[in-house]
Amino acid sequence: MSQHFDVCIRGGGVVGRTLALLLARERLRVALVVKPAAAESAPAAATPADVRAYALNGASKQLLESLRAWPEGPAITPVLEMQVWGDDGGQLDFSAQSAAQPALAWIVDVPALEQQLSQAVRFQPQIEVVHAPVKAALQVACEGQKSNSRNEFGASWTVKPYPQKAIAARLESGQPHLGVARQWFKNGEILALLPISGANGNSVALVWSVSAERAAALQKLPDDEFCAALQADCGEIPGHLRLVSERASWPLALSKADRWVGPGWALAGDAAHTVHPLAGQGLNLGLADVAALAAVLAQREYWRGLGDEKLLRRYERARKADVAAMGTVTDGLHGLFAQTDVRWQALRHWGMKRFARSGPLKAWVVRQATGR
């Protein structure tokens, strides 16, 4: 392949690889910067070390299917129902059937999705995997929230840290999950159990947002004591739970770059923004970013260069408002449920009861969540 590139994408994760495939489809020559340890020639690990699972909406599914990068089999689990519990017995239920949707979301195994994207990249002649940034008309940072390129581009990064950490793990249940995702808001914590291992599976992915102090304590517990602490919070509804993976933990924050674009550069995904994971929208936002950026580049005037700042601002305008809205919603919900005072608990219980009775509002929330 020629060493002349139209676009250099810095970051070989899900968002970066998806953008590379979108641009290659437009016949652009793409350099994809991947760290050597994660290069295309690296053998796949026998046991995935990443215990996270992504909740992808219908728009993300359609995008990945169009690139032939949608995994199959037990790596994909449709969410047919969502059950949410709040304080004092408050409960919300959402179902794909009542929303006339095939699924509310799809829980996707991270390593399987990354492997599918890697294979698609490997067979795309317009993409060349490199190990360091190269010269190109446009540089796009998809490196995640710890992006080094933001400083190089002169974009400032604002972080609002939450006094919480997320704990992720995989567990097996004594009963099949039946495609039901469950979430508990309790004592200022947020606990989610997401169905994985296929539609008929009995495994779940845990995402548990707790205080930094409790996260440290939970990480030190033996497996059986950790499961006992988890079961004490969620009860027997999901069945008897058994830990089958290592536990991962990371700090939570609401973050954003002041500028997403400039002359010859752009940010996308977590390099541009992060939100609280309580709504499971982080990767959906990143995939929507690169879909919008690819569309803007494909529809540019013939005389505009790929790095034209005015052109790139169309992408920024198309995405910044939606991302800000999601950040505001998740930040507000986190602030509301982080309060432990009984008066706040009463307010939350009242609000959930009113919400449960509001058909139009529930339908709107489902549309937003499914990306329809």
Secondary structure, 3 states (H helix, E strand, C coil): CCCCEEEEEECCCHHHHHHHHHHHHCCCCEEEECCHHHCCCCCCCCCCCCCCEEEECHHHHHHHHHCCCCCCHHHEEEECEEEEECHHHCEEEEECCCCCCCCCEEEEEHHHHHHHHHHHHHCCCCEEEECCCCCEEEEEECCCCCCCHHHHHCCCEEEEEEEEEEEEEEEEECCCCCCEEEEEEECCEEEEEEEECCCCCCEEEEEEEEEHHHHHHHHHCCHHHHHHHHHHHHCCCCCCEEECCCCEEEEEEEEEECCCEECCEEECHHHCEECCHHHCCHHHHHHHHHHHHHHHHHCCCCCCCCCCHHHHHHHHHHHHHHHHHHHHHHHHHHHHHHCCCHHHHHHHHHHHHHHHHCHHHHHHHHHHHHCC
